[in-house]
Amino acid sequence: MKTLALFLALTLSALAADTPLTFSLQSRAPSGRATQIKEAWLPSRTAIIVCDMWDLHHCKNAVTREGEMAPRMNEVLEKARKEGVFIIHAPSSCMKPYEGTPGRERAKSAPAAARLPDKIADWCKQIPAEEQAVYPIDQTDGGEDDDAAEHAAWANQLSAKGLNPKAPWTRQIDVLRIDQSKDAISDSGVEIWNLLEARNIDNVILMGVHLNMCVSGRPFGLRQMAKNGRHVVLMRDMTDTMYNPARWPFVSHTRGTELFIQHVEKRICPTITSDQMIGGQPFAFSAATAGKKRLQIILLGDSTTEAGIPKRLAPDEPQLEDTLRILLAAQPDLPPADVYNEGVSGEFIRRLLDTRYDKAVKSKPQADYIFIRYGLNDQAKIKDFKTAFPKDFRELLARLRKDHPKAMLIPMTSIPYALDNLHADINALIKQVAADEKLPLFDIAPRYLTELKKGPDMLNYRRFSLAKIPENLRAFATPYIQPEADPKVVVLDNRLDGIFGHLPGWTGDRHPNIAGYNVIADETAKWLAPVIRKNLATSR
């Protein structure tokens, strides 16, 4: 009976170890739209690689962030190990402390793989899917985001310990437990590949630091795994980047990491989150790691704010909110800023208030400046426009004052769509509301009109019904067709004007293209910069 009981216990244990793990894998289309796919992985055919979770780093902020993340990561590893997932600890350049340990010997003694990919021992800085992509962050300075004085003091501390301040790591951080009876330890692409092959590992989860460098590029990193046929995913909340917010695209460190995660999801592999393994909520770094205080700017408006078509056709190029942020960052005396574009095509003030205000506006971080540009759709969609529009505008202002009490509220005029259509009636009402409410008015119309005079069709994209294009010319339209109930030919510039420019209405859609949004962003930055300087001087 004892023998039977032991047999049953071992059988149940084996079955439990083979219970599939379920994950929701997130990928992104080139446009940035996220999609989720559910998958079930056998633990016995799954491995986790922990990349470069070192004990120390030359960037003090990196050490702080790693220290926050490590306890959660250890929970993930403990749970995964218990489920039967194979754990590989990969603290690069730190094998000496582990020589002779079972974990290290387990990696070294793995049988040579029958299939060893070319250059698996090398760094991989790019895979073909990334070749045409815009790299999301500038890391050419090494990505350190320390305050200069704090960084110098940190380097002195490392030197005083006899460590190289440029490469002070000696081993993996002790918070992450290594189970010498089960885990492996290696920083070799060949050894790790051998381990995966010997154990019939199909699925690989990468976690650790730093995503834009080691996690993606190491011989055992995301790129090598992806290009060589492993089903690899990034655990996106168990990673960090080396990114300095003082560099392009001048976003916060947190946002820089998000941008690189999106790059991974578009170009390299899907991602998952730690809560799918251990429950709770995905990990997030604390406010203590957020860096310098940043101005918060919100843009509210309709399609002329949203820029839906440019974002769809040129998703890797800077959009209105990006260009405004970068223009402000180009002025070294201004604090860094985050810009949230909450424009929506077809929207008018009443719809904003009645449908999505709480999610789009109330939930945002406390704003410093809120630009408000409505009127075109309001005029078309509400009755008694001259009375209802100012009333709705004032209701929006009242709610903004309540939810963002420190924000400067800035009504904007509508852009002129053409030289003979200045929307003077709409803009007169906006100017009156601003005056009555004692708010600063940002009149974008004169600058936009000036630019239109240089070429009346330079600032708008072309959006034209395919049905109106002659059959003998439709071949030229094929690469630019956007599928709709009434398919449209859409281009952001004048490249097809020589072929279709003679067709009536070819340039009739007056929504801004990227050039138009650059005009709006440039004029907004010129208007806002002195306002920020004045407010900073007043607050000192």
C-alpha positions as CSV (number, residue, x, y, z in Angstrom):
1,M,0.0,0.0,0.0
2,K,2.9,2.4,0.8
3,T,4.4,1.6,-2.6
4,L,1.1,2.3,-4.3
5,A,0.6,5.5,-2.4
6,L,4.1,6.7,-3.3
7,F,3.5,5.9,-6.9
8,L,0.2,7.8,-7.0
9,A,1.8,10.8,-5.2
10,L,4.6,10.9,-7.8
11,T,2.1,10.5,-10.7
12,L,0.0,13.3,-9.4
13,S,3.1,15.5,-8.9
14,A,4.2,14.9,-12.5
15,L,0.7,15.7,-13.8
16,A,0.6,18.9,-11.8
17,A,4.0,19.9,-13.2
18,D,2.6,19.4,-16.7
19,T,-0.5,21.5,-16.1
20,P,-0.3,24.2,-18.8
21,L,0.4,27.8,-18.0
22,T,-2.0,30.2,-19.7
23,F,-0.8,33.6,-20.9
24,S,-2.2,36.5,-22.9
25,L,0.4,37.5,-25.4
26,Q,0.4,41.2,-26.5
27,S,1.6,42.2,-29.9
28,R,1.2,45.5,-31.9
29,A,0.6,46.3,-35.5
30,P,2.9,48.9,-37.1
31,S,0.1,51.4,-36.4
32,G,0.6,50.7,-32.7
33,R,-2.8,49.0,-32.2
34,A,-2.4,46.2,-29.5
35,T,-3.8,42.8,-29.9
36,Q,-4.0,39.9,-27.5
37,I,-3.7,36.1,-28.1
38,K,-4.3,33.5,-25.5
39,E,-1.8,30.6,-25.3
40,A,-1.2,27.6,-23.0
41,W,2.4,26.5,-22.5
42,L,3.6,23.3,-20.9
43,P,5.9,24.2,-18.0
44,S,8.3,21.4,-18.9
45,R,8.9,23.0,-22.3
46,T,9.2,26.6,-20.9
47,A,12.2,28.5,-19.6
48,I,12.8,31.9,-18.1
49,I,16.0,33.7,-18.7
50,V,16.9,36.4,-16.2
51,C,19.1,38.9,-18.0
52,D,21.8,41.0,-16.2
53,M,20.0,41.6,-12.9
54,W,23.4,42.6,-11.4
55,D,24.2,43.5,-7.9
56,L,25.5,47.0,-8.9
57,H,25.4,49.3,-11.9
58,H,27.2,52.5,-13.0
59,C,23.8,54.3,-13.0
60,K,22.5,54.9,-9.5
61,N,18.9,55.3,-10.7
62,A,19.2,52.0,-12.5
63,V,20.2,50.4,-9.2
64,T,17.2,52.0,-7.4
65,R,14.8,50.7,-10.0
66,E,16.2,47.3,-10.0
67,G,16.0,47.1,-6.3
68,E,12.3,48.0,-6.5
69,M,11.6,45.3,-9.2
70,A,13.7,42.5,-7.8
71,P,11.4,41.3,-5.0
72,R,8.5,40.9,-7.4
73,M,10.7,39.2,-9.9
74,N,11.8,36.7,-7.3
75,E,8.1,35.9,-6.6
76,V,7.7,35.2,-10.3
77,L,10.7,32.9,-10.4
78,E,9.7,31.0,-7.2
79,K,6.2,30.4,-8.6
80,A,7.5,29.4,-12.1
81,R,10.0,27.0,-10.6
82,K,7.3,25.4,-8.5
83,E,5.2,24.9,-11.6
84,G,8.1,23.2,-13.4
85,V,9.6,26.0,-15.5
86,F,13.3,25.9,-16.1
87,I,15.1,29.0,-14.7
88,I,18.4,30.3,-16.3
89,H,20.2,33.1,-14.4
90,A,22.3,35.1,-16.9
91,P,24.3,37.8,-15.1
92,S,26.8,38.6,-17.9
93,S,30.5,38.9,-17.1
94,C,29.9,37.5,-13.6
95,M,30.5,33.8,-13.9
96,K,33.5,33.7,-11.6
97,P,31.6,33.6,-8.3
98,Y,29.5,30.7,-9.5
99,E,32.2,28.5,-10.9
100,G,32.0,25.0,-9.4
101,T,28.4,25.4,-8.3
102,P,25.7,22.9,-9.5
103,G,23.9,25.6,-11.4
104,R,27.0,26.7,-13.3
105,E,28.0,23.1,-14.0
106,R,24.5,22.3,-15.3
107,A,25.0,24.9,-18.0
108,K,28.5,23.9,-18.9
109,S,27.8,20.2,-19.1
110,A,24.7,20.4,-21.4
111,P,25.2,18.3,-24.5
112,A,26.2,20.2,-27.6
113,A,23.1,21.0,-29.7
114,A,22.8,19.3,-33.1
115,R,21.5,22.6,-34.4
116,L,23.6,25.6,-33.3
117,P,22.5,28.9,-35.0
118,D,25.1,31.0,-36.8
119,K,26.5,33.8,-34.6
120,I,24.5,32.6,-31.5
121,A,27.6,33.6,-29.4
122,D,27.3,37.2,-30.6
123,W,25.4,40.3,-29.8
124,C,22.4,41.0,-32.1
125,K,21.7,44.7,-32.5
126,Q,19.0,44.4,-35.1
127,I,16.8,41.8,-36.8
128,P,15.2,42.4,-40.3
129,A,11.8,43.4,-38.9
130,E,13.5,46.4,-37.3
131,E,15.4,47.7,-40.3
132,Q,12.8,50.1,-41.6
133,A,11.6,51.1,-38.1
134,V,12.5,54.4,-36.4
135,Y,14.4,53.4,-33.2
136,P,12.2,54.6,-30.4
137,I,14.7,56.3,-28.1
138,D,18.1,57.9,-28.3
139,Q,20.5,55.9,-26.1
140,T,23.7,57.1,-27.6
141,D,24.7,58.7,-24.4
142,G,24.5,55.4,-22.6
143,G,21.1,56.1,-21.2
144,E,22.2,57.3,-17.7
145,D,19.5,59.5,-16.1
146,D,21.3,60.3,-12.9
147,D,21.6,63.8,-11.6
148,A,25.2,64.9,-12.4
149,A,26.2,65.5,-8.8
150,E,24.5,62.3,-7.5
151,H,26.2,60.3,-10.3
152,A,29.6,61.7,-9.4
153,A,29.1,60.8,-5.7
154,W,27.9,57.3,-6.7
155,A,31.0,56.8,-8.8
156,N,33.2,57.8,-5.8
157,Q,31.3,55.3,-3.6
158,L,32.0,52.5,-6.1
159,S,35.7,53.4,-6.4
160,A,36.0,53.5,-2.7
161,K,34.9,49.8,-2.6
162,G,37.6,48.9,-5.1
163,L,35.1,48.6,-8.0
164,N,35.3,49.9,-11.5
165,P,32.7,52.7,-11.5
166,K,32.0,52.1,-15.2
167,A,31.3,48.4,-14.7
168,P,30.9,47.6,-11.0
169,W,28.8,44.5,-11.2
170,T,30.2,41.3,-9.7
171,R,27.3,38.9,-9.5
172,Q,23.5,38.6,-9.7
173,I,21.5,40.6,-7.1
174,D,21.0,38.5,-4.0
175,V,17.3,39.1,-3.8
176,L,16.8,36.6,-6.7
177,R,17.2,33.1,-5.2
178,I,19.2,30.6,-7.2
179,D,18.0,27.0,-6.7
180,Q,21.2,25.1,-7.2
181,S,19.3,21.9,-7.5
182,K,17.3,23.0,-10.5
183,D,18.4,26.3,-12.0
184,A,21.3,26.9,-14.5
185,I,23.7,29.8,-14.5
186,S,25.3,31.1,-17.7
187,D,26.1,34.2,-19.8
188,S,26.9,32.2,-22.9
189,G,24.7,32.1,-26.0
190,V,26.0,28.7,-26.9
191,E,25.6,27.2,-23.4
192,I,22.1,28.6,-23.1
193,W,21.1,27.3,-26.5
194,N,22.5,23.9,-25.6
195,L,20.4,23.9,-22.5
196,L,17.2,24.8,-24.4
197,E,17.8,22.1,-27.0
198,A,18.7,19.4,-24.5
199,R,15.5,20.0,-22.5
200,N,13.2,20.4,-25.6
201,I,12.3,24.0,-24.6
202,D,10.0,25.6,-27.0
203,N,8.9,28.7,-25.1
204,V,11.3,31.3,-23.5
205,I,10.4,34.2,-21.2
206,L,13.0,37.0,-21.0
207,M,13.0,39.4,-18.0
208,G,15.6,41.7,-16.5
209,V,17.6,44.7,-17.6
210,H,18.1,46.7,-19.7
211,L,15.5,46.1,-22.4
212,N,17.0,48.4,-25.1
213,M,20.4,47.0,-24.6
214,C,21.1,43.6,-22.9
215,V,17.6,42.1,-22.8
216,S,17.2,42.6,-26.6
217,G,20.7,42.3,-27.8
218,R,22.6,39.7,-25.7
219,P,23.5,36.3,-27.4
220,F,20.7,34.9,-25.3
221,G,18.4,37.9,-25.7
222,L,15.1,38.6,-27.4
223,R,16.5,39.1,-30.9
224,Q,18.6,35.9,-31.0
225,M,15.7,33.9,-29.6
226,A,13.2,35.3,-32.1
227,K,15.3,35.1,-35.2
228,N,16.4,31.5,-34.4
229,G,12.9,30.1,-34.0
230,R,12.3,30.1,-30.2
231,H,8.8,31.1,-29.2
232,V,10.0,34.0,-27.0
233,V,8.2,36.7,-25.1
234,L,9.2,39.6,-22.9
235,M,7.7,40.0,-19.4
236,R,7.2,43.7,-20.0
237,D,6.6,44.7,-16.4
238,M,9.8,42.9,-15.2
239,T,12.2,45.1,-17.2
240,D,13.7,48.6,-17.4
241,T,15.6,50.6,-19.9
242,M,18.7,52.7,-20.0
243,Y,17.1,55.9,-21.2
244,N,17.9,59.6,-20.3
245,P,14.8,61.9,-20.6
246,A,17.1,64.7,-21.7
247,R,17.5,62.8,-25.0
248,W,15.1,62.3,-27.9
249,P,12.1,61.9,-27.8
250,F,12.3,63.8,-24.5
251,V,9.8,61.8,-22.7
252,S,9.9,60.6,-19.1
253,H,12.0,57.5,-18.2
254,T,8.8,55.5,-17.7
255,R,7.5,56.6,-21.1
256,G,10.8,55.8,-22.7
257,T,10.5,52.3,-21.4
258,E,7.0,52.0,-22.7
259,L,8.1,53.2,-26.1
260,F,10.7,50.5,-26.3
261,I,8.3,47.8,-25.1
262,Q,6.0,48.9,-28.0
263,H,8.9,48.6,-30.4
264,V,9.5,45.1,-29.1
265,E,5.8,44.2,-29.6
266,K,5.8,45.6,-33.1
267,R,9.1,44.3,-34.4
268,I,10.6,41.5,-32.2
269,C,8.2,39.4,-30.1
270,P,5.0,39.5,-28.0
271,T,5.0,40.4,-24.3
272,I,3.2,39.2,-21.1
273,T,3.0,40.6,-17.5
274,S,3.9,39.1,-14.2
275,D,0.4,39.0,-12.8
276,Q,-0.4,36.3,-15.4
277,M,2.1,34.1,-13.4
278,I,1.5,35.2,-9.8
279,G,-1.8,37.2,-9.8
280,G,-2.4,40.7,-8.5
281,Q,-1.6,43.7,-10.7
282,P,1.3,44.2,-13.1
283,F,4.4,45.7,-11.4
284,A,5.0,49.5,-11.7
285,F,7.9,51.6,-10.5
286,S,7.2,54.0,-7.7
287,A,7.0,57.8,-7.9
288,A,10.5,57.8,-6.3
289,T,12.0,56.7,-9.6
290,A,10.0,59.1,-11.8
291,G,12.8,61.7,-12.1
292,K,12.4,65.5,-12.4
293,K,8.9,67.0,-12.2
294,R,7.5,67.4,-15.6
295,L,4.9,69.9,-16.9
296,Q,1.6,68.2,-17.8
297,I,-0.1,69.5,-21.0
298,I,-3.4,68.2,-22.3
299,L,-4.7,68.9,-25.9
300,L,-8.5,68.7,-26.3
301,G,-10.3,68.9,-29.6
302,D,-11.7,67.2,-32.7
303,S,-10.0,65.6,-35.7
304,T,-7.9,68.6,-36.3
305,T,-6.3,67.9,-32.9
306,E,-6.3,64.1,-33.0
307,A,-4.4,63.6,-36.3
308,G,-5.9,60.2,-36.9
309,I,-4.9,59.8,-40.6
310,P,-1.2,60.9,-40.1
311,K,-1.0,58.5,-37.1
312,R,-2.4,55.7,-39.2
313,L,-0.2,56.3,-42.3
314,A,3.0,57.5,-40.6
315,P,2.9,55.9,-37.1
316,D,6.7,56.1,-36.6
317,E,6.9,59.9,-37.3
318,P,6.5,62.5,-34.6
319,Q,2.9,63.6,-34.3
320,L,1.4,66.8,-33.0
321,E,1.9,66.0,-29.3
322,D,5.4,64.7,-30.0
323,T,6.5,67.7,-32.0
324,L,5.2,70.1,-29.3
325,R,7.0,68.2,-26.6
326,I,10.3,68.2,-28.6
327,L,10.0,71.9,-29.5
328,L,9.6,72.8,-25.8
329,A,12.5,70.5,-24.9
330,A,14.7,72.3,-27.4
331,Q,14.6,75.3,-25.1
332,P,17.0,74.5,-22.3
333,D,15.5,76.9,-19.8
334,L,12.1,75.2,-19.8
335,P,11.3,72.2,-17.6
336,P,10.5,68.9,-19.4
337,A,6.9,68.3,-20.4
338,D,4.4,65.5,-21.1
339,V,1.8,66.2,-23.7
340,Y,-1.4,64.2,-23.9
341,N,-3.4,64.4,-27.1
342,E,-7.0,63.7,-26.3
343,G,-8.5,64.9,-29.5
344,V,-11.1,62.6,-31.2
345,S,-12.4,62.8,-34.7
346,G,-15.9,64.0,-35.0
347,E,-16.1,65.2,-31.4
348,F,-17.8,68.3,-30.1
349,I,-17.9,69.6,-26.6
350,R,-21.3,68.1,-25.7
351,R,-20.2,64.6,-26.8
352,L,-17.0,64.9,-24.7
353,L,-18.9,65.9,-21.6
354,D,-21.5,63.2,-22.0
355,T,-19.4,60.3,-23.0
356,R,-15.7,60.2,-22.2
357,Y,-14.8,63.2,-20.1
358,D,-14.0,61.2,-17.0
359,K,-11.7,58.7,-18.8
360,A,-10.0,61.1,-21.1
361,V,-9.6,64.2,-19.0
362,K,-10.5,63.7,-15.3
363,S,-8.3,60.7,-14.9
364,K,-5.2,62.4,-16.4
365,P,-2.4,63.6,-14.1
366,Q,-3.0,67.1,-12.7
367,A,-2.5,69.4,-15.7
368,D,-0.5,72.6,-15.9
369,Y,-1.9,73.7,-19.3
370,I,-5.0,72.6,-21.1
371,F,-5.6,73.7,-24.8
372,I,-9.2,73.5,-25.9
373,R,-10.0,73.6,-29.7
374,Y,-13.6,72.9,-30.6
375,G,-16.3,74.5,-32.8
376,L,-16.2,72.9,-36.2
377,N,-18.3,69.8,-35.3
378,D,-20.3,71.8,-32.7
379,Q,-21.5,74.1,-35.5
380,A,-22.5,71.1,-37.6
381,K,-24.1,68.9,-35.0
382,I,-25.9,71.0,-32.3
383,K,-29.0,73.1,-32.6
384,D,-29.0,76.8,-31.9
385,F,-25.2,76.8,-32.2
386,K,-24.7,80.5,-31.2
387,T,-26.3,79.8,-27.9
388,A,-25.5,76.2,-27.2
389,F,-21.8,76.3,-28.1
390,P,-20.8,79.0,-25.6
391,K,-23.0,77.3,-22.9
392,D,-21.3,73.9,-23.5
393,F,-17.9,75.6,-23.6
394,R,-18.5,77.2,-20.2
395,E,-19.7,73.9,-18.7
396,L,-16.4,72.3,-19.9
397,L,-14.4,75.1,-18.4
398,A,-16.2,74.6,-15.1
399,R,-15.5,70.9,-15.0
400,L,-11.8,71.5,-15.9
401,R,-11.4,74.0,-13.1
402,K,-12.8,71.5,-10.7
403,D,-10.7,68.5,-11.8
404,H,-7.5,70.4,-12.8
405,P,-7.5,73.4,-10.4
406,K,-3.9,74.4,-11.1
407,A,-4.2,74.3,-14.9
408,M,-4.2,77.3,-17.1
409,L,-7.1,76.8,-19.5
410,I,-6.4,78.0,-23.0
411,P,-9.2,78.3,-25.6
412,M,-7.9,78.0,-29.1
413,T,-9.4,79.3,-32.4
414,S,-10.2,76.9,-35.2
415,I,-7.7,76.6,-38.0
416,P,-8.7,78.1,-41.3
417,Y,-9.3,75.3,-43.8
418,A,-8.7,77.5,-46.8
419,L,-7.9,81.1,-47.8
420,D,-11.6,82.0,-48.2
421,N,-12.9,80.0,-45.2
422,L,-11.6,81.5,-41.9
423,H,-14.5,80.3,-39.7
424,A,-14.8,83.8,-38.4
425,D,-18.2,83.1,-36.9
426,I,-16.9,80.1,-34.8
427,N,-13.8,82.0,-33.7
428,A,-15.8,85.1,-32.7
429,L,-17.7,83.0,-30.2
430,I,-14.5,81.3,-28.9
431,K,-12.9,84.7,-28.4
432,Q,-16.0,86.0,-26.6
433,V,-16.0,83.0,-24.2
434,A,-12.3,83.5,-23.5
435,A,-12.9,87.2,-22.7
436,D,-15.9,86.5,-20.5
437,E,-14.1,83.8,-18.6
438,K,-10.9,86.0,-18.3
439,L,-8.8,83.3,-20.0
440,P,-5.9,83.7,-22.4
441,L,-6.8,83.1,-26.0
442,F,-4.4,81.3,-28.3
443,D,-5.3,82.4,-31.8
444,I,-3.8,79.8,-34.1
445,A,-5.7,81.1,-37.2
446,P,-3.3,83.9,-38.3
447,R,-0.2,81.7,-38.4
448,Y,-2.0,78.9,-40.2
449,L,-3.5,81.3,-42.8
450,T,0.0,82.7,-43.4
451,E,1.3,79.2,-44.1
452,L,-1.6,78.5,-46.4
453,K,-0.7,81.5,-48.5
454,K,2.6,79.8,-49.3
455,G,0.7,77.0,-51.0
456,P,-3.0,76.4,-50.3
457,D,-2.7,72.7,-50.5
458,M,0.6,72.1,-48.7
459,L,-0.9,71.6,-45.2
460,N,-3.7,69.1,-46.0
461,Y,-3.7,65.4,-46.9
462,R,-5.6,64.0,-49.9
463,R,-8.6,61.8,-49.1
464,F,-10.6,61.0,-52.2
465,S,-13.3,58.4,-53.0
466,L,-11.9,55.6,-55.2
467,A,-15.2,55.5,-57.0
468,K,-14.5,59.0,-58.4
469,I,-11.2,58.0,-60.0
470,P,-11.4,56.9,-63.7
471,E,-10.8,53.2,-64.2
472,N,-7.8,53.7,-66.4
473,L,-6.0,55.6,-63.5
474,R,-6.9,53.4,-60.6
475,A,-3.7,51.4,-60.8
476,F,-1.9,54.5,-59.5
477,A,-4.3,54.5,-56.5
478,T,-3.8,50.9,-55.5
479,P,-1.0,51.4,-52.9
480,Y,-2.9,54.1,-51.2
481,I,-6.4,52.6,-50.8
482,Q,-7.9,52.6,-47.3
483,P,-10.7,50.0,-47.0
484,E,-14.0,51.5,-46.0
485,A,-17.6,51.1,-47.1
486,D,-16.7,53.7,-49.7
487,P,-13.0,53.0,-50.2
488,K,-10.8,56.1,-50.1
489,V,-7.4,56.9,-51.7
490,V,-5.4,58.6,-48.9
491,V,-2.0,60.2,-49.2
492,L,-0.3,62.7,-46.8
493,D,1.3,64.9,-49.4
494,N,1.2,66.0,-53.1
495,R,2.8,62.9,-54.6
496,L,-0.3,62.0,-56.6
497,D,-1.3,65.5,-57.6
498,G,0.3,65.2,-61.0
499,I,-2.0,62.3,-61.8
500,F,-5.2,63.1,-59.9
501,G,-4.9,66.8,-59.3
502,H,-7.2,67.6,-62.2
503,L,-10.1,65.7,-60.6
504,P,-12.7,68.0,-59.0
505,G,-12.4,67.8,-55.2
506,W,-9.0,66.0,-55.2
507,T,-7.7,68.5,-52.5
508,G,-11.1,69.0,-51.0
509,D,-10.4,67.3,-47.7
510,R,-8.7,70.1,-45.6
511,H,-7.6,68.1,-42.6
512,P,-4.0,68.8,-41.7
513,N,-1.2,66.5,-42.8
514,I,2.0,66.2,-40.8
515,A,3.2,69.5,-42.3
516,G,0.0,71.1,-41.0
517,Y,0.4,69.7,-37.6
518,N,4.0,70.9,-37.5
519,V,2.7,74.4,-38.1
520,I,0.2,74.0,-35.2
521,A,2.9,72.5,-32.9
522,D,5.4,75.2,-33.8
523,E,3.0,78.1,-33.2
524,T,1.8,76.4,-29.9
525,A,5.4,76.2,-28.7
526,K,6.1,79.8,-29.6
527,W,3.0,80.9,-27.7
528,L,3.4,78.7,-24.7
529,A,7.2,79.0,-24.0
530,P,7.0,82.7,-22.8
531,V,3.9,81.8,-20.7
532,I,5.8,79.0,-19.0
533,R,8.8,81.3,-18.3
534,K,6.5,83.9,-16.8
535,N,4.7,81.5,-14.6
536,L,8.0,80.0,-13.4
537,A,9.4,83.4,-12.6
538,T,6.2,84.3,-10.7
539,S,6.3,81.0,-8.6
540,R,9.9,81.5,-7.5
